[in-house]
Amino acid sequence: MTLVMYDSIFVANLPAGTTCAAGYVDGSWPTYPAVRARFPQAQVLSIAVFSTSDADCCDSEKGDLTPDQVPAWVKRQMARGAVLPCVYASAANIPAILSALTAAGIRRAQVRCWSAHYGLGPHICGPATCKYPGVPACDGTQFTDLAPGAHGSLIDQSLLLGTFFGGTPMSVNGPEHWDAADFAALDTYLGRLPTRDITWHTGMWWLEHAVTGTTDKTMPATTAAQVTAIHDGLAALASSAVPVVPTAGQVAAAVVAALPPSAAGGLTQADVEAAVQAVFEKAFLAPAG
C-alpha cells in the first residue's frame, strides 16, 4: 500500500478530499496551521526550513538546512520524543545527508527519507526503482511539481510508503487475529527504532507466543510453561463457548465489570488497579508488582 501526499505554498490549491498533505511551520509560507484547519482528518506532515524550528520533517536544500545541519536537527527531534524524524532533500543530496547522519551516529533506519526526484513518474526512490546512485530505499518521493491542483493550479505530489505516517500494515481486529505476517511487519518497524527501545522486541516476542500459544525448542522448559499458561489464561477470559483469545473489548468489559460502584467522589486509581489485578489473576496472569 502507498499513499499520495500533496503540498503547495497556497493551501487553497490543495485538492478537495486530500488525505495526506505537507505544510511549513516557518519560513516565507508557514502553511501548516492552515492545512491542518482545512483538512482536520488528514495526515499532515509539518516541515521546518530553519535549523532552529521543530517539526516532523526538515527541508534540506538551498536556502534551508545544509546537510551538515541535519544531524543536530534530527537529534533534537529525537530528544523531544520523535521516533522517526523526516528529512526532505533532492535525490542528489540524499547521499551527503546520510553520510552526515552516519558520522553523527544516526542510522538510516532512525529517520524517514523523503526524496525529490522528478522526471520518472510516480515512484519511491531506491535501488529497485529509479536506481539513483547512492540513494537507498526511501520512505517517500516527491516526483512532480506539475500535479493538477484546485482552480487549475499545479502543485507538488509525492508517493509515500503506507507506513510513512507511522503504524504498520496490521490486521484491523487486534492482536488476537494477527498472523505471522503481521508480527513480522511490526518487528520490522520496531527494528527501525533507536536501541533504547529494544525492550519493545522482547514484548513483541512474548505477545506473539502468548496469542498463538506456540512454543519452540529454543525455549527453556519454564519459559514454555509460562507461555502456555498465559495463552490458556487469555483464552479463559473469552465469553465464547469455544476457547479463543479475547478481544481488547472483552478484556476492557471484564475490567469494567470488576470495578466497584462509583462512590460520590468517583473511582480512584487504586480502584482501577485493583480491578485490573483481579481480571488478570482470574486469567492466571497476575502481573508482578
C-alpha positions in Angstrom: 0.0 0.0 0.0 1.2 3.5 -0.8 -0.1 7.0 0.0 -0.4 10.1 -2.1 0.6 13.4 -0.5 0.2 16.9 -1.8 1.9 20.2 -0.9 1.7 23.8 -2.1 2.6 27.2 -0.7 -1.1 28.1 -1.5 -3.3 26.0 0.7 -6.4 26.7 -1.4 -4.7 24.9 -4.3 -4.7 21.5 -2.5 -7.4 19.3 -3.9 -10.7 18.7 -2.0 -10.6 15.4 -0.2 -6.8 15.5 0.3 -5.9 12.7 2.8 -2.1 13.4 3.1 -0.5 16.8 2.9 2.6 18.7 4.0 2.9 22.3 5.3 5.6 24.6 6.6 5.9 25.7 10.2 8.2 28.6 9.4 9.8 30.5 6.5 8.0 32.7 4.0 5.0 30.4 3.7 4.0 29.0 7.2 1.1 26.9 5.8 1.0 24.1 8.3 -1.8 25.6 10.6 -4.0 26.4 7.6 -3.5 22.9 6.1 -4.5 21.4 9.4 -7.5 23.6 9.7 -8.7 22.8 6.1 -8.1 19.1 6.4 -8.6 18.1 10.0 -8.9 14.4 9.2 -5.9 14.2 7.0 -2.3 13.1 7.8 -0.4 16.4 7.7 3.4 16.5 7.8 5.0 19.6 9.3 8.1 20.9 7.7 10.9 23.2 9.1 13.1 25.2 6.8 15.1 26.7 9.7 17.5 24.5 11.7 16.1 26.1 14.9 12.5 25.1 14.3 10.9 21.8 15.4 8.7 19.8 13.1 8.0 16.3 11.7 10.4 17.0 8.8 13.3 19.3 7.9 13.9 20.7 4.4 17.5 20.4 3.3 18.0 22.3 0.1 19.5 25.7 -1.0 18.4 28.4 1.4 17.2 25.9 4.1 19.1 23.4 6.2 22.5 22.3 4.9 23.4 18.6 5.1 25.8 19.4 8.0 22.9 20.9 9.9 20.6 17.9 9.6 22.2 15.6 12.2 21.8 18.2 15.1 18.2 18.9 14.0 17.4 15.1 13.9 18.9 14.6 17.4 16.9 17.5 18.8 13.7 15.9 17.4 14.6 12.6 18.9 15.2 14.2 22.2 11.7 15.7 22.2 10.2 12.3 21.5 10.1 11.9 17.7 10.6 8.3 16.7 11.4 8.7 13.0 12.3 12.3 12.1 11.9 13.0 8.4 14.4 14.6 6.1 13.5 16.1 2.7 16.1 16.6 0.1 16.7 16.1 -3.6 17.9 12.6 -4.6 21.2 14.2 -5.5 21.7 15.4 -1.9 20.5 12.3 -0.1 23.9 10.6 0.0 25.6 13.6 1.6 22.9 13.8 4.2 23.1 10.2 5.1 26.9 10.4 5.4 26.5 13.3 7.8 23.9 11.4 9.8 26.2 8.3 9.9 29.1 10.4 11.1 26.9 11.7 13.9 25.9 8.2 15.0 22.5 8.3 13.4 21.5 5.2 11.4 19.4 5.3 8.2 16.8 3.3 10.0 16.3 6.1 12.5 15.0 8.6 10.0 12.5 8.8 7.2 14.0 9.8 3.9 11.7 11.9 1.7 13.5 12.5 -1.6 12.7 14.8 -4.6 13.2 13.2 -8.0 11.4 14.4 -11.0 11.0 13.1 -14.5 10.4 9.4 -13.9 6.7 9.5 -12.9 5.3 8.1 -9.7 7.9 6.2 -7.7 9.7 6.0 -4.4 13.5 6.3 -4.8 15.6 3.2 -4.2 17.8 0.5 -5.8 14.7 -1.4 -7.0 13.0 1.7 -8.7 15.0 4.7 -10.0 18.4 3.3 -9.1 19.7 6.8 -8.3 23.4 6.5 -7.4 24.0 6.3 -3.7 20.3 6.6 -2.7 18.9 3.7 -0.6 15.3 2.7 -0.4 13.4 5.9 0.6 10.2 6.3 2.6 8.7 8.7 0.1 9.5 10.7 -3.1 8.2 13.9 -4.4 8.1 13.1 -8.1 6.5 16.1 -9.7 5.6 19.8 -9.2 3.1 19.6 -12.0 0.3 17.6 -10.4 -3.2 19.1 -11.0 -4.4 21.1 -8.1 -7.6 23.1 -7.4 -8.6 26.0 -9.5 -6.4 24.9 -12.4 -3.2 25.1 -10.4 -0.1 22.9 -10.5 1.2 21.5 -7.2 3.7 19.1 -5.7 2.8 15.5 -5.4 4.6 12.7 -3.5 4.3 8.9 -3.3 4.8 7.5 0.2 5.1 4.1 1.8 1.9 3.1 3.6 3.8 3.2 6.9 5.2 6.8 6.3 3.0 8.3 9.0 3.6 5.6 11.5 2.0 2.2 12.2 2.3 -0.9 10.3 0.2 -2.9 7.9 -1.7 -4.7 10.7 -4.9 -6.6 10.7 -7.6 -4.3 12.0 -9.2 -6.6 14.5 -6.5 -6.6 17.2 -3.5 -8.8 18.1 -5.7 -11.8 18.8 -6.3 -12.0 15.0 -2.7 -11.2 13.8 -0.8 -13.8 11.8 2.9 -14.3 11.2 2.9 -11.6 8.5 1.5 -9.1 11.0 4.1 -9.9 13.6 6.9 -9.7 11.0 5.7 -6.3 9.9 5.6 -5.0 13.4 9.0 -6.4 14.2 10.4 -4.8 11.0 9.0 -1.5 12.1 10.4 -1.8 15.7 13.7 -2.8 14.3 14.0 0.8 13.0 13.6 2.3 16.4 16.6 3.5 18.5 18.5 1.0 20.6 16.9 2.3 23.8 13.6 0.8 22.6 14.9 -2.7 22.3 12.6 -3.8 25.1 9.8 -3.5 22.5 11.2 -6.5 20.8 11.0 -8.6 23.9 7.4 -7.6 24.5 6.6 -8.4 20.8 8.1 -11.9 21.2 6.0 -12.6 24.3 2.8 -11.2 22.7 3.3 -13.4 19.6 3.7 -16.6 21.6 1.1 -15.7 24.2 -1.5 -15.0 21.5 -0.8 -18.1 19.4 0.1 -20.5 22.3 3.1 -21.7 20.4 6.4 -22.8 21.9 9.7 -23.9 20.3 12.8 -26.0 21.1 14.9 -22.9 21.9 12.7 -22.1 25.0 13.7 -23.2 28.4 11.0 -25.5 29.9 10.0 -22.8 32.4 9.5 -20.3 29.6 7.4 -22.7 27.5 5.3 -23.4 30.6 4.7 -19.7 31.1 3.8 -19.1 27.5 1.2 -22.0 27.7 -0.2 -20.7 30.9 -0.5 -17.1 29.6 -2.3 -18.4 26.4 -4.7 -20.5 28.5 -5.3 -17.6 30.8 -6.2 -15.3 27.8 -8.5 -17.9 26.4 -10.2 -18.2 29.8 -11.3 -14.6 29.5 -13.2 -15.2 26.3 -17.0 -15.3 26.5 -17.3 -17.7 23.6 -18.2 -21.3 24.2 -15.2 -22.2 22.1 -12.0 -21.1 23.9 -10.5 -18.2 21.9 -8.2 -15.4 22.8 -10.4 -12.4 23.9 -10.7 -9.2 22.0 -9.5 -6.0 23.6 -13.2 -5.1 24.1 -13.8 -8.2 26.1 -10.8 -7.6 28.4 -12.0 -4.0 28.9 -15.5 -5.2 29.7 -14.1 -7.6 32.2 -12.2 -4.8 33.9 -15.3 -2.6 34.0 -17.3 -5.4 35.5 -14.7 -5.8 38.2 -14.8 -2.1 39.2 -16.7 -1.2 42.4 -19.8 1.0 42.3 -18.7 4.6 41.8 -18.7 6.5 45.0 -19.6 10.1 45.4 -16.0 11.2 44.7 -15.7 8.9 41.7 -13.3 6.0 41.1 -9.8 6.2 42.3 -6.6 5.0 40.6 -6.4 2.3 43.3 -9.9 1.1 42.3 -8.9 0.7 38.7 -5.6 -1.0 39.6 -7.4 -3.5 41.8 -9.9 -4.3 39.0 -7.2 -4.9 36.5 -5.3 -7.1 39.0 -8.5 -9.1 39.6 -9.1 -9.7 36.0 -5.5 -10.8 35.3 -5.5 -13.1 38.3 -8.7 -14.7 37.1 -6.8 -15.4 33.8 -3.8 -16.8 35.6 -1.9 -13.7 34.6 -1.2 -12.0 37.9 1.2 -9.2 37.0 4.3 -8.8 39.0 4.4 -5.8 41.4 
